[in-house]
Amino acid sequence: MEPIIGIIENNSAKVAQTLNVILADEFLLYTKTKNTYQNLDDNELHRKLIKGQYEQLKTTMDSIAAHIHSTGYNIPVTLEIFSALEQLAEQAPVRTDGLGLIHELLEDHESLIIRLRKKAVYFGNELQESGVGRYIIQLIEIHERMMLELKVYL
């Protein structure tokens, strides 16, 4: 495959594969965020915050998919593939109240940020793909902002 965004040809598959894993995690976090929105009580501030976050996650997923596509590789399009790739744990919520659901989202963002930091180092140091590493840092910043927004309500 011919990469079209300046990725070293030997790294295209590694970049696409790693971005596919990130996309799978983002999809699961999007689903959990949407679930939280649908199960919140009528607290308008919480609902507005969570709705903004799942909309941001949708935009983020579209951006990651575009980056994968630009490597010349395919984007996983089935839940089965996403389930095999995801690293976040999908489980029934332990807490079902609004604040409990928000707390679980906070934990998921934190877990994702930790893994994204490792991937940024991987892209920058091991693959010498500083552009992709910078992109991953932008994703980290999005999730850090979302965490701060969630912490306000805990």
VOPAGU-2260 file (C-alpha; in pm, 1 decimal, decimal comma):
REM VOPAGU-2260
SITE   aa  ch    i         X         Y         Z
SITE  MET   A    0       0,0       0,0       0,0
SITE  GLU   A    1     116,4     350,6     -76,7
SITE  PRO   A    2      94,5     584,3     222,7
SITE  ILE   A    3     -20,5     934,6     137,8
SITE  ILE   A    4      61,1    1138,3     448,6
SITE  GLY   A    5     437,6    1108,3     457,5
SITE  ILE   A    6     457,7     803,4     682,1
SITE  ILE   A    7     767,5     594,1     622,8
SITE  GLU   A    8     650,4     314,7     394,3
SITE  ASN   A    9     774,0      39,4     627,2
SITE  ASN   A   10     572,5     192,0     910,4
SITE  SER   A   11     237,2     228,6     734,3
SITE  ALA   A   12     100,3    -103,3     856,6
SITE  LYS   A   13     219,9     -41,4    1213,8
SITE  VAL   A   14      66,9     307,0    1217,4
SITE  ALA   A   15    -264,0     180,7    1076,0
SITE  GLN   A   16    -275,2    -113,6    1318,6
SITE  THR   A   17    -205,8     105,5    1621,8
SITE  LEU   A   18    -459,0     367,2    1511,6
SITE  ASN   A   19    -716,8      89,3    1463,1
SITE  VAL   A   20    -667,7     -11,7    1828,8
SITE  ILE   A   21    -710,8     351,0    1935,7
SITE  LEU   A   22   -1023,2     379,2    1720,3
SITE  ALA   A   23   -1170,1      67,9    1883,5
SITE  ASP   A   24   -1111,3     216,3    2230,4
SITE  GLU   A   25   -1260,2     548,6    2125,1
SITE  PHE   A   26   -1566,6     366,6    1992,5
SITE  LEU   A   27   -1615,5     183,1    2320,7
SITE  LEU   A   28   -1573,3     506,9    2516,5
SITE  TYR   A   29   -1822,0     675,6    2281,6
SITE  THR   A   30   -2070,6     393,0    2344,9
SITE  LYS   A   31   -2023,9     413,7    2721,5
SITE  THR   A   32   -2061,7     792,1    2711,0
SITE  LYS   A   33   -2380,2     763,6    2505,3
SITE  ASN   A   34   -2509,5     504,7    2753,1
SITE  THR   A   35   -2433,6     740,1    3040,3
SITE  TYR   A   36   -2623,0    1018,2    2865,4
SITE  GLN   A   37   -2924,4     795,5    2812,4
SITE  ASN   A   38   -2924,2     680,7    3174,3
SITE  LEU   A   39   -2869,0    1012,7    3348,0
SITE  ASP   A   40   -3145,4    1160,9    3550,3
SITE  ASP   A   41   -3290,2    1492,2    3441,4
SITE  ASN   A   42   -2993,2    1698,2    3561,5
SITE  GLU   A   43   -2964,8    1932,5    3263,0
SITE  LEU   A   44   -2602,9    2030,2    3336,0
SITE  HIS   A   45   -2488,9    1667,5    3342,9
SITE  ARG   A   46   -2684,6    1583,2    3028,7
SITE  LYS   A   47   -2541,4    1881,6    2837,7
SITE  LEU   A   48   -2186,2    1792,8    2942,0
SITE  ILE   A   49   -2218,9    1426,1    2846,8
SITE  LYS   A   50   -2388,6    1506,4    2516,4
SITE  GLY   A   51   -2102,1    1741,1    2427,8
SITE  GLN   A   52   -1854,4    1468,9    2513,3
SITE  TYR   A   53   -2012,5    1197,2    2302,6
SITE  GLU   A   54   -2032,6    1441,9    2013,2
SITE  GLN   A   55   -1661,1    1520,7    2062,0
SITE  LEU   A   56   -1582,2    1149,0    2067,1
SITE  LYS   A   57   -1769,9    1101,1    1739,3
SITE  THR   A   58   -1561,0    1378,3    1581,5
SITE  THR   A   59   -1245,9    1219,2    1724,8
SITE  MET   A   60   -1337,4     879,8    1579,2
SITE  ASP   A   61   -1390,9    1036,9    1236,8
SITE  SER   A   62   -1049,6    1202,8    1261,6
SITE  ILE   A   63    -877,2     877,3    1357,8
SITE  ALA   A   64   -1052,5     696,0    1072,5
SITE  ALA   A   65    -926,0     961,8     830,4
SITE  HIS   A   66    -571,2     912,6     960,2
SITE  ILE   A   67    -600,2     535,8     916,6
SITE  HIS   A   68    -734,5     581,5     565,4
SITE  SER   A   69    -444,4     812,2     480,1
SITE  THR   A   70    -199,3     528,3     551,2
SITE  GLY   A   71    -355,6     332,8     265,9
SITE  TYR   A   72    -505,1      69,4     496,4
SITE  ASN   A   73    -863,7     -19,1     577,9
SITE  ILE   A   74   -1059,7      88,0     880,2
SITE  PRO   A   75   -1228,1    -183,4    1088,5
SITE  VAL   A   76   -1600,9    -154,7    1040,2
SITE  THR   A   77   -1756,0    -431,4    1248,8
SITE  LEU   A   78   -1824,4    -462,1    1619,9
SITE  GLU   A   79   -1651,4    -799,6    1617,1
SITE  ILE   A   80   -1326,7    -643,2    1493,5
SITE  PHE   A   81   -1356,9    -351,8    1737,2
SITE  SER   A   82   -1414,9    -596,8    2024,1
SITE  ALA   A   83   -1101,4    -787,1    1932,3
SITE  LEU   A   84    -894,8    -466,2    1916,4
SITE  GLU   A   85   -1023,6    -266,8    2211,6
SITE  GLN   A   86    -816,5    -242,5    2525,0
SITE  LEU   A   87   -1069,9     -63,9    2744,5
SITE  ALA   A   88   -1277,8    -307,0    2943,8
SITE  GLU   A   89   -1638,0    -339,6    2839,0
SITE  GLN   A   90   -1841,5    -442,6    3137,9
SITE  ALA   A   91   -2177,1    -381,2    3291,0
SITE  PRO   A   92   -2165,1     -60,3    3492,0
SITE  VAL   A   93   -2093,4    -119,7    3859,3
SITE  ARG   A   94   -2261,3     208,3    3945,5
SITE  THR   A   95   -2589,0     297,4    3784,5
SITE  ASP   A   96   -2653,8     638,3    3935,6
SITE  GLY   A   97   -2559,6     949,2    3737,1
SITE  LEU   A   98   -2250,1    1038,1    3937,7
SITE  GLY   A   99   -2137,9     675,5    3940,9
SITE  LEU   A  100   -2161,4     654,6    3562,6
SITE  ILE   A  101   -1965,5     979,4    3530,8
SITE  HIS   A  102   -1701,2     839,7    3766,9
SITE  GLU   A  103   -1662,6     531,9    3545,8
SITE  LEU   A  104   -1621,7     751,8    3238,4
SITE  LEU   A  105   -1350,9     942,8    3421,8
SITE  GLU   A  106   -1166,8     617,0    3491,8
SITE  ASP   A  107   -1194,7     514,4    3125,1
SITE  HIS   A  108   -1054,2     847,1    3005,5
SITE  GLU   A  109    -764,8     812,5    3248,4
SITE  SER   A  110    -691,8     458,1    3132,1
SITE  LEU   A  111    -703,1     566,1    2768,0
SITE  ILE   A  112    -470,2     860,6    2832,9
SITE  ILE   A  113    -212,2     630,6    2990,6
SITE  ARG   A  114    -214,3     404,5    2684,0
SITE  LEU   A  115    -210,4     700,4    2443,8
SITE  ARG   A  116     101,6     838,5    2614,8
SITE  LYS   A  117     278,1     507,4    2556,6
SITE  LYS   A  118     167,2     509,9    2191,8
SITE  ALA   A  119     294,5     867,1    2144,6
SITE  VAL   A  120     636,7     754,5    2269,1
SITE  TYR   A  121     618,7     447,2    2042,0
SITE  PHE   A  122     544,7     661,2    1736,7
SITE  GLY   A  123     803,2     926,9    1820,7
SITE  ASN   A  124    1092,2     711,8    1940,9
SITE  GLU   A  125    1056,6     365,5    1790,6
SITE  LEU   A  126     893,2     442,2    1456,2
SITE  GLN   A  127    1037,7     792,7    1411,5
SITE  GLU   A  128     689,2     911,1    1315,0
SITE  SER   A  129     680,2    1240,6    1502,1
SITE  GLY   A  130     376,3    1365,8    1307,0
SITE  VAL   A  131     165,9    1072,7    1422,3
SITE  GLY   A  132     310,5    1113,0    1771,1
SITE  ARG   A  133     194,6    1476,6    1774,6
SITE  TYR   A  134    -149,7    1365,7    1659,9
SITE  ILE   A  135    -167,7    1121,4    1951,6
SITE  ILE   A  136     -73,3    1405,8    2186,6
SITE  GLN   A  137    -369,3    1603,2    2048,2
SITE  LEU   A  138    -593,0    1307,1    2135,0
SITE  ILE   A  139    -447,3    1304,2    2486,6
SITE  GLU   A  140    -529,6    1673,2    2522,8
SITE  ILE   A  141    -890,6    1608,4    2417,7
SITE  HIS   A  142    -927,9    1336,1    2681,5
SITE  GLU   A  143    -756,9    1544,0    2950,3
SITE  ARG   A  144   -1003,4    1826,7    2884,1
SITE  MET   A  145   -1292,2    1580,8    2903,3
SITE  MET   A  146   -1159,3    1450,2    3235,4
SITE  LEU   A  147   -1145,5    1801,8    3376,0
SITE  GLU   A  148   -1504,2    1861,5    3266,5
SITE  LEU   A  149   -1615,3    1538,9    3435,0
SITE  LYS   A  150   -1427,3    1614,3    3758,1
SITE  VAL   A  151   -1629,1    1931,5    3802,7
SITE  TYR   A  152   -1937,5    1715,2    3860,7
SITE  LEU   A  153   -1786,1    1470,1    4108,2
